[in-house]
């Protein structure tokens, strides 16, 4: 009957971070997370629930390779290695509203939607040059509908439907061929190259639960 909610924030700032012996120049890295929920009633037969979360992570990837000794990068030839750091920011967002509707005294309908989005850039391993970095993103949309019916004192029927669509995308900094020296280093473009894809998933369930004395029997179908 009442409105309820909460909000939370947590994380760490870059002033608390330490350095690394592999490189002197490190971009600031930090992590923050925001989370909140809100729920209440719309009328005597309808209630809602909303949750939202966002996380911002600014990581750093440090690379240290002997590529300059072979003349494959722009580091001074007096050094024995080529090292540095590359910002690796990542963000995640998740929003999910839900509505519960009571249809009569024996029927409850629930509708839920979820949005999830994840992005990152500057993805790199410690033996790769920045030209091999790539960025990626994924987006997920999910719709869920369920209906619960009380047939009588001993029988309950549930119908559930779900539709999910996932979209993914990977983009390299460079599409040049990859040069890899096993156990040493790699340079050139990213081996990931350009990659775009999407998937669709549909699911339908119908389950019936019966109470038979001391036994509970479930049967149904899933498509």
N, C-alpha and C positions, 0 to 999 in steps of 0.2 A: 504493500500500500504506500510505501514511502520511497523517496528518491535516495539512492545511495551511490557513493563514488569514492574513488581514491586516486591519488597521483603520486608518482615516485620518480626521483631522478638520482642517478649514481654514476660514478666514473672516476677517472684520474686525469690530472692535468700534466702537461709536459714538464712543469717545473720539478716534478718528483722523479724524472727519468734519469738514468745513468747513461754514460757513453759506451763506446765500443772500441777495442784496440785495433780494429780493422780499418777504421776511417775516422778522420778528425771532424769532417763536416756531416752532421746529422740533422736532418730536418726535424722539427718538433713532432712528436707523436703522442697521441692521447686517445681516450675512449670515453664516450658519454652514452648513457642509456636513459630513455624516457619511457614511462609506462603509466597508463591510466585506464580506469574502468568506470562505467556509469550504468546503473540499472534502476528500473522502477516500473510503474504501471502507466499504461496509456488510458485504460478504462477498467471496468470491473472484470472484463474477460481477456484483456490483452496486456502482456508485460513485454519489456524490452531489455536487452543487455548489449552494451557496447564496450569493446576493449580495443585499445590502440597502443602500439609500441614502436619506438624508433631508436635505432642504435647507430651511432656515428663513431667509427674506429679509424683513426689516422695512423696506421702502422708505417714502418720503414723497413725496406729490404736492403740489406748490405751485401755487396758483391765484392769478391776478392779473387782475381784471376791473373795468371802469368801471361796474359795475351800480349802485352806490350813487348815482351822479349822476343816475340815472334813477328812483331810488326803488324799486329791486327787491331790496334786501337790507338787512340790519340794521346796516351799517357807518355810522359818523358821517358826516353830510352835509358836514362840512368837508373830508373827504378827497376826493381825486380818483379814488380807486380802492378796490376791496374786495379784499383779499388775505389770504392765510393758508396753512396747510398742513393736510394730512389724511393720517393714517397709512395706509399701503398694504401691509399684511402679506401675505406669500405663503408657502405651504409646499408641498413636493413630496416624496412618498414612493414609493419603488419597491422592491418585494421580488420576487425571482425564484428559486425552487428548481427543481432539475433532477435527474432520476435516469436513469442509463444502466444497462441490464440486458442482459447477454449471454445469449441463449437458444441454447444449443448452440454449436457452433464456427463456424456460418455465418450467425448471425442476431443483430442488435443492436437493441434497443428503447430509444428515448429518450422520456421524458415530461417536459414543462416547463410550469410555470405562472408567469404574471407578473401582479403587481398594481401598478397605478399610480394615484396619487391626487394631484390638484392643486387647491388652493384659494387664493382671493385675495379681498380686500375693499378698499374705499376706492378703486376704480378711477375715475379722474377725469382730465380733461385740464386744461391750464392756463387755459382760458377758460370753464370750467364751475364752477358753484357746488356746494358739498357736497351739496345736495339732489339732484343728478343722479348722485351716486356709485352704484355697484352692486357686488355681490359675485358671484362665480361659483365653481363647482366642477365637476370632471370626474373620473370614476372609470373605469378601464379594466381589464377582466379578460380575460386571454388564456390559452388552453390549447392546447398544441402536442404532438402525438404523431407520432413518425416511426419507421419500421421499415425496416432495411436487411438485405437477404438476398443472400448470395453464391450465385448459381445454379451457377456453375462458375468455372474460371480466367479466363474471358473475359466473363462476364455478371454484372452486379450490378443488382438491382431495389430501388427505394426507394419507399415509400408514406408520404405525409405528410398529416396532418390538422390543421386549425387552427380554433378557435372563439374569436371575439373579441366582447365586449359592452362598449359605451361608453355611459356615463350622464353627461349634462351638465345643469347647473342654473344659471340666472342670476336673481338677486333684486335689485330696485332698492331704494334707500333710500326713494324716494317714487314712487308710481304716478300722480302728477298729470301733466297734459299738459305737454309740453316747449315752452318759449318760446325761440326762437332768433333773434338779430339777426345777420345775415350779416356776417362780418368783425369782429364786436365781442364778443359774449358770448352765453351761453345760460343759462337758468334753468328753474325748475319741476322736474318729475320726470325720471327717466332715460328716454331714448328706447328703451333695451333692453327695459323692462318685464319682466314675469315670463316666463321661458322654460325649459321642461323638455323634455328629449328623450332618446331612447336609440336606439342602432343595434346590430344583430346582424350579424355577418359569419362565414360558414362557408366553408371552402376545403378541397378534397381534391385531392391530386396523386398520380400514379403515374408514375415515370420509370424507364426501363431503359437502362443503359449497356452497350454492347458494344465489345469491342476486336477490331478486324479488321486485323491487320498493323500498319501505321503509322497507321491511322485509328481514331478513336473515334466511334461512332455513338450518338446519344441519341434516344429516342422515348418518347412517353407521352401522358398526358392531364392536364388541369387543369379542375376544376369549381368 
